[in-house]
Amino acid sequence: MKVVIKLYLRVALAAGFLSAVADRFGFWSKENATWGTWDNFLAYTHTLNPWAPESLIPALGFIATAAEVIFGLFLLIGFKTELFAKLSGILLLILHYQ
């Protein structure tokens, strides 16, 4: 039973990360999208990081997106699960509690 729960949690977290990335690149319909475009996502990134210079915002957006893709894929395939689960928790704290 524990194995099934861990698998479900991995898949759910990976789906959340990968879905957010898909939204940034316009893969979801406008009714289901939060950002819808990369530019809208960068504007949101700037809102979360008002201290950062404007020139740094694209790099911050890229780093967050790359981390979500890497973490999502590794959780999905089960590679170094404990490490990427902990890193995912840290990433979520950083992204959502600024």
C-alpha positions as CSV (number, residue, x, y, z in Angstrom):
1,M,0.0,0.0,0.0
2,K,2.9,2.4,0.8
3,V,4.3,1.9,-2.6
4,V,1.0,2.9,-4.3
5,I,0.7,6.0,-2.1
6,K,4.3,7.0,-3.0
7,L,3.7,6.4,-6.6
8,Y,0.5,8.5,-6.6
9,L,2.2,11.4,-4.8
10,R,5.1,11.3,-7.2
11,V,2.8,11.4,-10.2
12,A,0.6,14.1,-8.7
13,L,3.5,16.4,-8.0
14,A,5.1,15.7,-11.4
15,A,1.8,16.5,-13.1
16,G,1.5,19.8,-11.2
17,F,5.0,20.9,-12.2
18,L,4.7,19.8,-15.8
19,S,1.2,21.3,-16.2
20,A,2.5,24.7,-15.0
21,V,5.3,24.5,-17.5
22,A,2.8,23.6,-20.3
23,D,0.7,26.7,-19.3
24,R,3.7,29.0,-19.7
25,F,4.2,27.8,-23.2
26,G,0.6,28.1,-24.2
27,F,-0.4,24.4,-24.4
28,W,-3.6,24.9,-22.3
29,S,-6.7,26.6,-23.6
30,K,-7.3,30.2,-22.4
31,E,-10.1,28.9,-20.2
32,N,-7.7,26.6,-18.4
33,A,-4.6,28.8,-18.4
34,T,-3.2,31.0,-15.6
35,W,-0.4,32.6,-17.6
36,G,-1.0,31.4,-21.2
37,T,2.2,32.9,-22.5
38,W,5.9,33.1,-21.5
39,D,5.6,36.9,-21.3
40,N,2.7,36.7,-18.8
41,F,4.7,34.3,-16.7
42,L,7.7,36.6,-16.7
43,A,5.4,39.5,-15.5
44,Y,4.2,37.2,-12.7
45,T,7.9,36.3,-11.9
46,H,8.6,40.0,-11.6
47,T,5.6,40.4,-9.3
48,L,7.1,37.7,-7.0
49,N,10.6,39.2,-7.2
50,P,10.2,43.0,-7.0
51,W,13.7,43.3,-5.6
52,A,15.3,41.7,-8.8
53,P,16.4,44.0,-11.6
54,E,14.3,43.8,-14.7
55,S,17.2,42.3,-16.6
56,L,17.3,39.3,-14.2
57,I,13.7,38.3,-14.5
58,P,14.0,36.2,-17.7
59,A,16.9,34.2,-16.0
60,L,14.8,33.7,-12.8
61,G,11.8,32.5,-15.0
62,F,14.0,30.2,-16.9
63,I,15.6,28.7,-13.8
64,A,12.2,28.1,-12.2
65,T,10.9,26.5,-15.3
66,A,14.0,24.3,-15.8
67,A,13.8,23.2,-12.2
68,E,10.1,22.3,-12.6
69,V,10.8,20.3,-15.8
70,I,13.7,18.4,-14.3
71,F,12.0,17.7,-10.9
72,G,8.8,16.7,-12.7
73,L,10.4,14.3,-15.0
74,F,12.7,12.7,-12.4
75,L,9.7,12.3,-10.0
76,L,7.7,10.7,-12.8
77,I,10.3,8.2,-13.7
78,G,11.3,7.6,-10.1
79,F,15.0,8.7,-10.3
80,K,16.5,9.7,-6.9
81,T,12.9,10.1,-5.6
82,E,13.8,11.1,-2.1
83,L,16.2,13.8,-3.2
84,F,13.9,15.3,-5.8
85,A,10.9,15.1,-3.4
86,K,12.9,17.2,-0.9
87,L,14.1,19.6,-3.6
88,S,10.5,19.9,-4.9
89,G,9.3,20.9,-1.4
90,I,12.0,23.6,-1.2
91,L,11.2,24.8,-4.7
92,L,7.5,25.1,-3.8
93,L,8.3,27.1,-0.7
94,I,10.6,29.4,-2.6
95,L,8.1,30.0,-5.5
96,H,4.9,30.4,-3.5
97,Y,5.9,32.0,-0.2
98,Q,7.9,35.1,-1.4
